[in-house]
Amino acid sequence: MEPLQLLVGSALFLFTAYAVQRALLGKENEWPERVAVGLALAFLVPGLILLLLNLGIGFPINTLTVYAAYLVVGGAAFFKEKLPRLKLSKRLP
């Protein structure tokens, strides 16, 4: 179970790092900046979410909640970068 857990956790971490750096920086920065920002935010954002949930409402921290936090943060960043921008050109009466 441990090698599978390591593989899944590493894949989720790298997906989150890639999605966050693409959502925040795009393609205009050099690769060292993108790697550093992506790795730092992939460590910080899910960890802070889990910490706040645990301290605020007593949400348990286990393997599944860590996976869920990485999926939510990575998915949100991925879809923020991939979905087209909404343009509101008409005003409603």
Biotite code that builds the C-alpha atoms (Angstrom):
import biotite.structure as struc

atoms = struc.array([
    struc.Atom([0.000, 0.000, 0.000], chain_id="A", res_id=1, res_name="MET", atom_name="CA", element="C"),
    struc.Atom([2.812, 2.419, 0.770], chain_id="A", res_id=2, res_name="GLU", atom_name="CA", element="C"),
    struc.Atom([4.363, 2.492, -2.747], chain_id="A", res_id=3, res_name="PRO", atom_name="CA", element="C"),
    struc.Atom([0.925, 3.136, -4.248], chain_id="A", res_id=4, res_name="LEU", atom_name="CA", element="C"),
    struc.Atom([0.270, 5.869, -1.692], chain_id="A", res_id=5, res_name="GLN", atom_name="CA", element="C"),
    struc.Atom([3.629, 7.473, -2.526], chain_id="A", res_id=6, res_name="LEU", atom_name="CA", element="C"),
    struc.Atom([2.910, 7.318, -6.250], chain_id="A", res_id=7, res_name="LEU", atom_name="CA", element="C"),
    struc.Atom([-0.593, 8.779, -5.962], chain_id="A", res_id=8, res_name="VAL", atom_name="CA", element="C"),
    struc.Atom([0.519, 11.476, -3.522], chain_id="A", res_id=9, res_name="GLY", atom_name="CA", element="C"),
    struc.Atom([3.442, 12.506, -5.714], chain_id="A", res_id=10, res_name="SER", atom_name="CA", element="C"),
    struc.Atom([1.260, 12.642, -8.805], chain_id="A", res_id=11, res_name="ALA", atom_name="CA", element="C"),
    struc.Atom([-1.340, 14.796, -7.039], chain_id="A", res_id=12, res_name="LEU", atom_name="CA", element="C"),
    struc.Atom([1.354, 17.091, -5.669], chain_id="A", res_id=13, res_name="PHE", atom_name="CA", element="C"),
    struc.Atom([2.955, 17.583, -9.104], chain_id="A", res_id=14, res_name="LEU", atom_name="CA", element="C"),
    struc.Atom([-0.457, 18.124, -10.732], chain_id="A", res_id=15, res_name="PHE", atom_name="CA", element="C"),
    struc.Atom([-1.286, 20.771, -8.132], chain_id="A", res_id=16, res_name="THR", atom_name="CA", element="C"),
    struc.Atom([2.091, 22.473, -8.567], chain_id="A", res_id=17, res_name="ALA", atom_name="CA", element="C"),
    struc.Atom([1.704, 22.559, -12.357], chain_id="A", res_id=18, res_name="TYR", atom_name="CA", element="C"),
    struc.Atom([-1.905, 23.783, -12.275], chain_id="A", res_id=19, res_name="ALA", atom_name="CA", element="C"),
    struc.Atom([-1.220, 26.521, -9.719], chain_id="A", res_id=20, res_name="VAL", atom_name="CA", element="C"),
    struc.Atom([1.796, 27.914, -11.543], chain_id="A", res_id=21, res_name="GLN", atom_name="CA", element="C"),
    struc.Atom([-0.057, 27.881, -14.875], chain_id="A", res_id=22, res_name="ARG", atom_name="CA", element="C"),
    struc.Atom([-3.080, 29.623, -13.349], chain_id="A", res_id=23, res_name="ALA", atom_name="CA", element="C"),
    struc.Atom([-1.050, 32.327, -11.627], chain_id="A", res_id=24, res_name="LEU", atom_name="CA", element="C"),
    struc.Atom([1.913, 32.896, -13.935], chain_id="A", res_id=25, res_name="LEU", atom_name="CA", element="C"),
    struc.Atom([0.836, 31.665, -17.339], chain_id="A", res_id=26, res_name="GLY", atom_name="CA", element="C"),
    struc.Atom([3.656, 31.280, -19.848], chain_id="A", res_id=27, res_name="LYS", atom_name="CA", element="C"),
    struc.Atom([5.287, 34.701, -19.601], chain_id="A", res_id=28, res_name="GLU", atom_name="CA", element="C"),
    struc.Atom([7.827, 33.780, -16.877], chain_id="A", res_id=29, res_name="ASN", atom_name="CA", element="C"),
    struc.Atom([10.955, 31.665, -17.115], chain_id="A", res_id=30, res_name="GLU", atom_name="CA", element="C"),
    struc.Atom([10.877, 28.042, -16.006], chain_id="A", res_id=31, res_name="TRP", atom_name="CA", element="C"),
    struc.Atom([12.838, 28.471, -12.711], chain_id="A", res_id=32, res_name="PRO", atom_name="CA", element="C"),
    struc.Atom([10.282, 31.005, -11.504], chain_id="A", res_id=33, res_name="GLU", atom_name="CA", element="C"),
    struc.Atom([7.378, 28.812, -12.513], chain_id="A", res_id=34, res_name="ARG", atom_name="CA", element="C"),
    struc.Atom([8.867, 25.745, -10.817], chain_id="A", res_id=35, res_name="VAL", atom_name="CA", element="C"),
    struc.Atom([9.643, 27.627, -7.598], chain_id="A", res_id=36, res_name="ALA", atom_name="CA", element="C"),
    struc.Atom([6.212, 29.253, -7.369], chain_id="A", res_id=37, res_name="VAL", atom_name="CA", element="C"),
    struc.Atom([4.408, 26.046, -8.273], chain_id="A", res_id=38, res_name="GLY", atom_name="CA", element="C"),
    struc.Atom([6.233, 23.932, -5.694], chain_id="A", res_id=39, res_name="LEU", atom_name="CA", element="C"),
    struc.Atom([5.919, 26.546, -2.946], chain_id="A", res_id=40, res_name="ALA", atom_name="CA", element="C"),
    struc.Atom([2.201, 27.028, -3.488], chain_id="A", res_id=41, res_name="LEU", atom_name="CA", element="C"),
    struc.Atom([1.588, 23.293, -3.831], chain_id="A", res_id=42, res_name="ALA", atom_name="CA", element="C"),
    struc.Atom([3.072, 22.908, -0.340], chain_id="A", res_id=43, res_name="PHE", atom_name="CA", element="C"),
    struc.Atom([1.395, 25.931, 1.226], chain_id="A", res_id=44, res_name="LEU", atom_name="CA", element="C"),
    struc.Atom([-2.158, 26.189, -0.103], chain_id="A", res_id=45, res_name="VAL", atom_name="CA", element="C"),
    struc.Atom([-3.461, 22.648, 0.605], chain_id="A", res_id=46, res_name="PRO", atom_name="CA", element="C"),
    struc.Atom([-1.602, 22.604, 3.918], chain_id="A", res_id=47, res_name="GLY", atom_name="CA", element="C"),
    struc.Atom([-3.188, 25.862, 5.031], chain_id="A", res_id=48, res_name="LEU", atom_name="CA", element="C"),
    struc.Atom([-6.633, 24.682, 3.959], chain_id="A", res_id=49, res_name="ILE", atom_name="CA", element="C"),
    struc.Atom([-6.238, 21.483, 5.968], chain_id="A", res_id=50, res_name="LEU", atom_name="CA", element="C"),
    struc.Atom([-4.885, 23.380, 8.974], chain_id="A", res_id=51, res_name="LEU", atom_name="CA", element="C"),
    struc.Atom([-7.782, 25.821, 8.978], chain_id="A", res_id=52, res_name="LEU", atom_name="CA", element="C"),
    struc.Atom([-10.330, 23.031, 8.580], chain_id="A", res_id=53, res_name="LEU", atom_name="CA", element="C"),
    struc.Atom([-8.742, 21.061, 11.398], chain_id="A", res_id=54, res_name="ASN", atom_name="CA", element="C"),
    struc.Atom([-8.454, 23.965, 13.820], chain_id="A", res_id=55, res_name="LEU", atom_name="CA", element="C"),
    struc.Atom([-11.763, 25.559, 12.861], chain_id="A", res_id=56, res_name="GLY", atom_name="CA", element="C"),
    struc.Atom([-14.188, 22.657, 12.775], chain_id="A", res_id=57, res_name="ILE", atom_name="CA", element="C"),
    struc.Atom([-12.106, 19.684, 13.865], chain_id="A", res_id=58, res_name="GLY", atom_name="CA", element="C"),
    struc.Atom([-11.900, 18.143, 10.396], chain_id="A", res_id=59, res_name="PHE", atom_name="CA", element="C"),
    struc.Atom([-9.639, 15.057, 10.611], chain_id="A", res_id=60, res_name="PRO", atom_name="CA", element="C"),
    struc.Atom([-6.391, 15.046, 8.661], chain_id="A", res_id=61, res_name="ILE", atom_name="CA", element="C"),
    struc.Atom([-5.744, 11.677, 7.056], chain_id="A", res_id=62, res_name="ASN", atom_name="CA", element="C"),
    struc.Atom([-4.661, 10.372, 3.669], chain_id="A", res_id=63, res_name="THR", atom_name="CA", element="C"),
    struc.Atom([-8.024, 10.859, 1.986], chain_id="A", res_id=64, res_name="LEU", atom_name="CA", element="C"),
    struc.Atom([-8.452, 14.432, 3.188], chain_id="A", res_id=65, res_name="THR", atom_name="CA", element="C"),
    struc.Atom([-4.955, 15.321, 1.989], chain_id="A", res_id=66, res_name="VAL", atom_name="CA", element="C"),
    struc.Atom([-5.739, 13.796, -1.418], chain_id="A", res_id=67, res_name="TYR", atom_name="CA", element="C"),
    struc.Atom([-9.030, 15.702, -1.513], chain_id="A", res_id=68, res_name="ALA", atom_name="CA", element="C"),
    struc.Atom([-7.311, 18.990, -0.670], chain_id="A", res_id=69, res_name="ALA", atom_name="CA", element="C"),
    struc.Atom([-4.774, 18.504, -3.450], chain_id="A", res_id=70, res_name="TYR", atom_name="CA", element="C"),
    struc.Atom([-7.509, 17.561, -5.923], chain_id="A", res_id=71, res_name="LEU", atom_name="CA", element="C"),
    struc.Atom([-9.640, 20.583, -5.029], chain_id="A", res_id=72, res_name="VAL", atom_name="CA", element="C"),
    struc.Atom([-6.769, 23.087, -5.210], chain_id="A", res_id=73, res_name="VAL", atom_name="CA", element="C"),
    struc.Atom([-5.288, 21.556, -8.357], chain_id="A", res_id=74, res_name="GLY", atom_name="CA", element="C"),
    struc.Atom([-8.667, 21.224, -10.044], chain_id="A", res_id=75, res_name="GLY", atom_name="CA", element="C"),
    struc.Atom([-9.668, 24.783, -9.226], chain_id="A", res_id=76, res_name="ALA", atom_name="CA", element="C"),
    struc.Atom([-6.386, 26.134, -10.556], chain_id="A", res_id=77, res_name="ALA", atom_name="CA", element="C"),
    struc.Atom([-6.579, 23.935, -13.659], chain_id="A", res_id=78, res_name="PHE", atom_name="CA", element="C"),
    struc.Atom([-10.120, 25.011, -14.530], chain_id="A", res_id=79, res_name="PHE", atom_name="CA", element="C"),
    struc.Atom([-9.364, 28.660, -13.778], chain_id="A", res_id=80, res_name="LYS", atom_name="CA", element="C"),
    struc.Atom([-6.612, 28.547, -16.359], chain_id="A", res_id=81, res_name="GLU", atom_name="CA", element="C"),
    struc.Atom([-8.456, 26.410, -18.936], chain_id="A", res_id=82, res_name="LYS", atom_name="CA", element="C"),
    struc.Atom([-11.973, 27.861, -18.932], chain_id="A", res_id=83, res_name="LEU", atom_name="CA", element="C"),
    struc.Atom([-12.555, 30.887, -21.146], chain_id="A", res_id=84, res_name="PRO", atom_name="CA", element="C"),
    struc.Atom([-13.054, 34.207, -19.482], chain_id="A", res_id=85, res_name="ARG", atom_name="CA", element="C"),
    struc.Atom([-16.639, 35.307, -19.033], chain_id="A", res_id=86, res_name="LEU", atom_name="CA", element="C"),
    struc.Atom([-17.401, 38.541, -20.827], chain_id="A", res_id=87, res_name="LYS", atom_name="CA", element="C"),
    struc.Atom([-20.348, 40.519, -19.591], chain_id="A", res_id=88, res_name="LEU", atom_name="CA", element="C"),
    struc.Atom([-20.869, 43.078, -22.310], chain_id="A", res_id=89, res_name="SER", atom_name="CA", element="C"),
    struc.Atom([-24.647, 43.519, -21.979], chain_id="A", res_id=90, res_name="LYS", atom_name="CA", element="C"),
    struc.Atom([-26.333, 45.047, -18.997], chain_id="A", res_id=91, res_name="ARG", atom_name="CA", element="C"),
    struc.Atom([-29.503, 43.441, -17.798], chain_id="A", res_id=92, res_name="LEU", atom_name="CA", element="C"),
    struc.Atom([-32.569, 45.704, -17.573], chain_id="A", res_id=93, res_name="PRO", atom_name="CA", element="C"),
])
